[in-house]
Amino acid sequence: MAASKYYVVWEGKKAGVYSTWAECKAQVDGYPQAKYKSYSTASEAQAALAAGWKKMWGQGGEAAASKTAGSRGKASKAAAAAEEEIDYDSISVDVGTRGNPGPVEYKGVDTQTGDILFYVGPIENGTNNLGEFIAIVHALSYLKERGSAKTVYTDSRTALSWLRNKKVASNLPRNESTRKIWELTDRAVRWLETHTYPNKVRKWNTEEWGEIKADFGRK
């Protein structure tokens, strides 16, 4: 059974401590620059709420833990410290598919506003992972053209791995029906081989932050 979490909302529709992600999400969705964070215990969450976001937000709850839990254990503090805050000055990408393989479309959005910055598809007979990889590289190319070092978010660990290796490992066959997705994939690989970029590409923490801002809502 998953461990319980308590969610502190400092700035949202209604500040407070919530015992489920759904309750927290209801307070922060659509709220400009909402500030919220999860904690392992109710006492940590209450202490963090009282301390205020300027002291606690992005600090992994360590200050609250030290006040309320004493020497509760290094493992708990390490887990809390590993939590990150969202970099809203960023682009988020995601893929929508209907079947895997199947038609693929992807988009990049402003993480803060949700405004669509680019949208491609549908591409016949692709896979989710190939689409995610292409979307990341599209975002990097988009930002490079604009001289921007903004962060890029994706919720695909596989695509992140392919990005690091500058190589994809897909079982999708190459034939006429998959020609377009492979053309875009090969182009993305060539771009990585011939360009550098300053941007961080980070995994979106769906468990803590909810669905990525570019989500197609098809899960």
Beta strands, then each sheet from edge to edge (+ up, - down):
strand 1: 6-11
strand 2: 16-18
strand 3: 35-39
strand 4: 90-97
strand 5: 102-110
strand 6: 116-126
strand 7: 151-154
strand 8: 201-203
sheet 1: 2+ 1- 3+
sheet 2: 6+ 5- 4+ 7+ 8+
end
